[in-house]
Amino acid sequence: MGLHNRSVSRDVRELGTLLGDILEDQTSAETFDTVESCRRAAIDYRNGDLESRTPLVDDLTGLSTDDQRVVARAFTTYFELINLAEERERIRTVRTAAQEGPVEDGIEAAVAELAAADEELGRDILDDVLIEPTFTAHPTEARRKTVKSKLRTIATALETLDERTLTDDERDRVWREIEAEVTSLWQTPQVRNRQPEPEDEARNVQWYLENTLFDVVGDVYDALDDAIEAEFPEEIDVPKLFEFRSWAGSDRDGNPYVTPSVTDATLRRQRSVVLDRYREQLERLAGVLSQDGSRIDVGETFRSSLEADRDRLPDSARTAAERYPNEPYRQKLKLMHERLRRVDDVRPGGYADAEEFLADVETIAESLRTAGADSIVETHIEPLRRRIETFGFSLASLDLRDHRRKHTDAIAEALESNGIDYRDRSETERVEFLTDAILQDDPVLDLGRTESLSAAAARVFTRFDRLADWQDEYGTQAIDTYCISMTEEPSHVLEVLFLADQAGVISLPDHSGLDVVPLLETESALSGARRIMGTLFENEAYAQALDARGRTQEIMLGYSDSNKENGFLAANWSLYRNQRRLGDICADHDVTMRLFHGRGGSISRGGGPMNEALLALPNATVTGQVKFTEQGEAIAEKYANPRIAERNIEQMLNAQLRARKQAIERPTEPVREEWIDAMETMADAARAEYRDLLESEGFVRYFEQATPITVIEDLDLGSRPASRSGERTVEDLRAIPWVFSWTQSRCILPGWYALATGIDAYLEDGGSVETLQEMYDEWPFFRTTLDNAALALARTDPEIATRYAEMADADLRDRFLPRLTTEYDRATELITEIGRRETLYTREWLGESLELRNPYVDPLHVLQVHLLDQDDRTDIEERTLRLTVKGIAAGMKNTG
């Protein structure tokens, strides 16, 4: 008997039919026919049965505003459902592959590779590895939470149909449930009626941690333990390999709505959630650990632990003894449950921290092993132990973040009122002042006194003042990282260290409760990395803080803004080259580097398959510890379904274990000098072309007229403003709406523009295609860069992009559209030639998906262009326009 009852084609067909039936039932037969007419016209044109899109355009533009809205809604809902069908197919693929044997990028394959080398090396690699996915609140998730919830219900029903053997009546009942949910989905507003608040975003991130990852982590460790037991002759204790972090509710960069009260509420809610989950786990354990104490010896350690709890909680102990006489494990679990309740309680007896809770769990495990119940430990205790190690009492540790200018201005303003001129000091003088201030015992500033400060400065001081309170209440690990956007100088890092010192968060040389993380995202910052980091490592105050944090330095790399500033190819090369430099700098100063990759969901913002990205990193940067952002709809795609979440985490672990092994065995990967010279030539030419495009007179106006940026800026996607200052310049515009706008218009230039110019410059300089082909075959960085560009090119549609360009002034269109089209055509030609393939995509399923989706996205594009081109839109037309944005995002499975 097979593992599955259905196929993706059947899911698509039956969901599409169901939607059509509901559409006709909820509207009318005429409206259904209208949608069908648009669908057929789009398919016929793509199939070559129509010479032009004129019938589709005429159908859509001739509709009433109400019917246009229904059409937009129909195709948007269709994509929501079809995405579920494709998700189900991913799960089928994963399950089938697992049934057939170890997969290449799974845990078993990685462990086998470690075992084939050396057992001691395997232990060292496991000790080195720490993977930290970091969820952000960046506004790239176009779907409402209510809509996502309904889609999850439908996905669960599809799973039941696919994986369970059902009677005809049971199958009919499941389909009735799907029909009811799709009907409700149709009747539910797709567009938000208010801008989400930071706490909404924090709850969204929390949902995935609480409902998926909390359960999945134990399964991943279980699979790892099984693989190690099968491959290694000696027992290996696997350390903590994962830690989840979040910016939601704590990232202040450009978001004035993230206040201390928001962060406080996020910390409190996350601790409450994780404590609730632990209590649920203990209740389940109580159903298992019903052993009779008169028949087994629980051991002295367990007896002492239980007696200590009885002394600590005498009333609860009496209740437990009465309820569970002669059942020592259940008595212990009852008291542990009570201690968890009192973590957030004014009553004494609660756990001081997660380590105390973990110690109790390990005591139970030791007792059970002594009693010969190893299978119970492996099945029920070990998963809980792994969850405690991973989630602690925080669920996810929070990172604070703000722009470096905020700290500089706040310090300068406060010092000025104390008669100290900080603002006009040179960089060297600032570093010297901050160092002396940090090292002296007496505070320089009282962060609690903000009455005389501006509102901006007061916010900075209050944040650091509250940071000390948060660490006292929730533990240092709950919020122990501070990221500095747009770091350009060593003083920008020392300013945060100084403020933390004034708050009492650090007390050198003995204690530092904060990792201070520079975010290097501009070309000047990346190129000046040795100067910035070298100055810090040699600074007396910073060196002491580094020692107190175990000599691990986290450095964040900004993919989005680097790309927006330099273009795709130049940004990727700069990031690669400077990562190697950072690795050398840290090695020179005996510092363990943890790179924090600020990756977005789209290719231009550092997106792409995570496991391939990890394996393509320079060996010198792979210390075992790695951190990366998870953003927008990528979070839902990766973590909404438990099986897909488990698969993604396994792929991350596979890649990081293999990458660390590779880095140990070969600290510097062999990259020929001629390859580096080729990349330098290509990157320089590509950056020049990209900057010339952005700085060309009229380009910003063309961008405004040929993309839906004006609509996207007003969408209630996130709590953060779309631009940093409200100015309409490419530099000021945030990377997310910049990429989102080009994605909607199917001219995804941030993911490929100037690539062809760069390659052609190399070829014109005497380079050869054969050398580029060798680079593609043998150099993971180059191959991944070209493959990612190919994905962006494959999702680009020049014909659709031309329809958007037709909205622009004729002179702008005539200047910029041919330039973009020529670059696109040449890039497509070069990538297929260098990769020795006929299509842009290397994965057959991607081509099939695009072929199936494009005809259904076309009506949304045509309707969006029609509405954008209206001088005055009614309220209904405005809502329809916003709905087309959601639908295209669903159809493309990407916003940017």
Stockholm file with secondary structure:
# STOCKHOLM 1.0

chainA/1-896         MGLHNRSVSRDVRELGTLLGDILEDQTSAETFDTVESCRRAAIDYRNGDLESRTPLVDDLTGLSTDDQRVVARAFTTYFELINLAEERERIRTVRTAAQEGPVEDGIEAAVAELAAADEELGRDILDDVLIEPTFTAHPTEARRKTVKSKLRTIATALETLDERTLTDDERDRVWREIEAEVTSLWQTPQVRNRQPEPEDEARNVQWYLENTLFDVVGDVYDALDDAIEAEFPEEIDVPKLFEFRSWAGSDRDGNPYVTPSVTDATLRRQRSVVLDRYREQLERLAGVLSQDGSRIDVGETFRSSLEADRDRLPDSARTAAERYPNEPYRQKLKLMHERLRRVDDVRPGGYADAEEFLADVETIAESLRTAGADSIVETHIEPLRRRIETFGFSLASLDLRDHRRKHTDAIAEALESNGIDYRDRSETERVEFLTDAILQDDPVLDLGRTESLSAAAARVFTRFDRLADWQDEYGTQAIDTYCISMTEEPSHVLEVLFLADQAGVISLPDHSGLDVVPLLETESALSGARRIMGTLFENEAYAQALDARGRTQEIMLGYSDSNKENGFLAANWSLYRNQRRLGDICADHDVTMRLFHGRGGSISRGGGPMNEALLALPNATVTGQVKFTEQGEAIAEKYANPRIAERNIEQMLNAQLRARKQAIERPTEPVREEWIDAMETMADAARAEYRDLLESEGFVRYFEQATPITVIEDLDLGSRPASRSGERTVEDLRAIPWVFSWTQSRCILPGWYALATGIDAYLEDGGSVETLQEMYDEWPFFRTTLDNAALALARTDPEIATRYAEMADADLRDRFLPRLTTEYDRATELITEIGRRETLYTREWLGESLELRNPYVDPLHVLQVHLLDQDDRTDIEERTLRLTVKGIAAGMKNTG
#=GR chainA/1-896 SS CCSCSCCHHHHHHHHHHHHHHHHHHHSCHHHHHHHHHHHHHHHHHHHTSSSCSHHHHHHHHTSCHHHHHHHHHHHHHHHHHHHHHHHHHHHHHHHHHHHHSCCTTSHHHHHHHHHHHCHHHHHHHHHHCEEEEEECCCSCCCSCHHHHHHHHHHHHHHHHHHHSCCCHHHHHHHHHHHHHHHHHHHHSCSSCSSCCCHHHHHHHHHHHIIIIIHHHHHHHHHHHHHHHHHHCSSCCCCCCCBCCEECTTTBCTTCTTCCHHHHHHHHHHHHHHHHHHHHHHHHHHHHHCCCCTTTSCCCHHHHHHHHHHHHHCHHHHHHHHHHSTTCHHHHHHHHHHHHHHGGGSSSSCCCSSHHHHHHHHHHHHHHHHHTTCHHHIIIIIHHHHHHHHHHTTTSSEEEEEEEHHHHHHHHHHHHHHTTCCCTTSCHHHHHHHHHHHHHSSSCSCCTTCCTTSCHHHHHHHHHHHHHHHHHHHHCGGGSCEEEEETCCSHHHHHHHHHHHHHHTSEETTTEECCEEEEEECSHHHHHTHHHHHHHHHTCHHHHHHHHHTTSEEEEEEEHHHHHHHHCHHHHHHHHHHHHHHHHHHHHHTTCEEEEEEECCSSGGGTCSCHHHHHHTSCGGGCSSEEEEEECTHHHHHHHSSHHHHHHHHHHHHHHHHHHHHHHHHCSSCCCCHHHHHHHHHHHHHHHHHHHHHHHSTTHHHHHHHHSCHHHHHHSCSCSSCSBSSSCCSTTTBCHHHHHHHHHHTTCCGGGTTTHHHHHHHHHHTTCCHHHHHHHHHHCHHHHHHHHHHHHHHHHCCHHHHHHHHTTSCHHHHHHHHHHHHHHHHHHHHHHHHHTTCSSSCSCHHHHHHHHHHHHHHHHHHHHHHHHHTCSSCCHHHHHHHHHHHHHHHHHHTCCC
#=GC SS_cons         CCSCSCCHHHHHHHHHHHHHHHHHHHSCHHHHHHHHHHHHHHHHHHHTSSSCSHHHHHHHHTSCHHHHHHHHHHHHHHHHHHHHHHHHHHHHHHHHHHHHSCCTTSHHHHHHHHHHHCHHHHHHHHHHCEEEEEECCCSCCCSCHHHHHHHHHHHHHHHHHHHSCCCHHHHHHHHHHHHHHHHHHHHSCSSCSSCCCHHHHHHHHHHHIIIIIHHHHHHHHHHHHHHHHHHCSSCCCCCCCBCCEECTTTBCTTCTTCCHHHHHHHHHHHHHHHHHHHHHHHHHHHHHCCCCTTTSCCCHHHHHHHHHHHHHCHHHHHHHHHHSTTCHHHHHHHHHHHHHHGGGSSSSCCCSSHHHHHHHHHHHHHHHHHTTCHHHIIIIIHHHHHHHHHHTTTSSEEEEEEEHHHHHHHHHHHHHHTTCCCTTSCHHHHHHHHHHHHHSSSCSCCTTCCTTSCHHHHHHHHHHHHHHHHHHHHCGGGSCEEEEETCCSHHHHHHHHHHHHHHTSEETTTEECCEEEEEECSHHHHHTHHHHHHHHHTCHHHHHHHHHTTSEEEEEEEHHHHHHHHCHHHHHHHHHHHHHHHHHHHHHTTCEEEEEEECCSSGGGTCSCHHHHHHTSCGGGCSSEEEEEECTHHHHHHHSSHHHHHHHHHHHHHHHHHHHHHHHHCSSCCCCHHHHHHHHHHHHHHHHHHHHHHHSTTHHHHHHHHSCHHHHHHSCSCSSCSBSSSCCSTTTBCHHHHHHHHHHTTCCGGGTTTHHHHHHHHHHTTCCHHHHHHHHHHCHHHHHHHHHHHHHHHHCCHHHHHHHHTTSCHHHHHHHHHHHHHHHHHHHHHHHHHTTCSSSCSCHHHHHHHHHHHHHHHHHHHHHHHHHTCSSCCHHHHHHHHHHHHHHHHHHTCCC
//
